[in-house]
Amino acid sequence: MKKGVLLSLFFTSLLILAGLQGCKKENGLGVDNDQVIKTPYSLYASNDHGWLIHSNDGDRFSNVFPPDGYPIKRIVTSGNNLLILKKILHMSANDGHNFDPVFQDVEEFPWQNMVYNFLPQNRLYITSTTGRGVSYSDDHGSTWITDTLWHEDVSGSVKVSSFSGLGNGAIFGFAHASNTLVRKDNTGEVWKPVGMEDFTAGAGAQYYLSSNSNTLFLTDYNGADGVWYSEDEGHHWKKMEQGDLPNNIHWNCAASPNGGQSFLVGTDSMGVYRSEDGKMVSATVGLERYTTVYSMTVKANVYKNNVVRNYVYIATNIGIFRSEDNGQTWIKRTLNEFDGKFISVY
């Protein structure tokens, strides 16, 4: 009799435990997976006095490198290395505690993609004073080599001034002085010319490249000739309707977040403009009037259930701002001791 009671109690306990575990799994799994980040991002920002800060979530910032009086104009990461461009390119292999000079032959331009980390090729590219303007690093920025692999049809006078890549693994370079587009399909291939049908360069325009996974964009830094785009790897081009995007101020930076569903341009003194229904409209909700946007970057949180949330960050004269809706509205992220003017974000 006692044995039967014990067995009955044992099986009843098992059923209760299984029920509790089942409830816990059903109630908590989705919440946990939607809150736990599987692939965090790293965000860096800097000002015109050389101050460098860092965040893993865009909410909490920490100091990386104190101001030294020299502006950090560009930031890029590769592997475990952090690279910053001042007068020359410097690299840190210890999270920014120390920086060493690694590349002096920099040909500097006022747009972001003169320095570019192209993950599909596991290679860094930079505009340089040597050769046709392209140097690269295959060791995350420690050493640099002038790229000498060029198709015979590429003129020796071409000087690449910006880079951007597509999801197919091809990297593209644009030479704004000659309005020449070139591509390299993998690290062992030559740079070869791309015929740009239907593209007509505006007088005095200075175009720089940006991209999403399947579209190339050319934006006129001088703010005179709008934005062009190509959906077939640079062979054919269309001009985006300019809409409200103002003329004759610098269009400092551009990005296409969320798989190309929107295109953003950051301007000198007029905030951000966003493509909607094929034309550019003002996207300054949350920004002060006459905000200057110096640079722009897209980050993504990947959660355990593979939900991806895209964020756009901009470095402005009044702080770092984030958009959680592909550039429609903006929220200031640098507050209190981290407030101020920032000129670079990555």
Secondary structure, DSSP 8 states (H G I E B T S, - for coil): -HHHHHHHHHHHHHHHHHHHHHHHHHHHHHHHHHHSEEE---EEEE-TT--EEEESSSSS-EEEE---SS---EEEEETTEEEEESSSEEEESSTTS--EEEE--B---SSGGGEEEEGGGTEEEEEBSSTTSEEEESSTTSS-EE---B-TTS-TT----EEEE-TTS-EEEEETTTTEEEEESSTTS-BEE---BT----TT--EEEEE-SS-EEEEETTSSS-EEEESSTTSB-EE-B-TT--SSS-EEEEE--GGGT--EEEESSS-EEEEETTEEEE--BTS-TT--EEEEEEEEEEETT--EEEEEEEEETTEEEEESSTTSB-EE---GGG-S---EE-
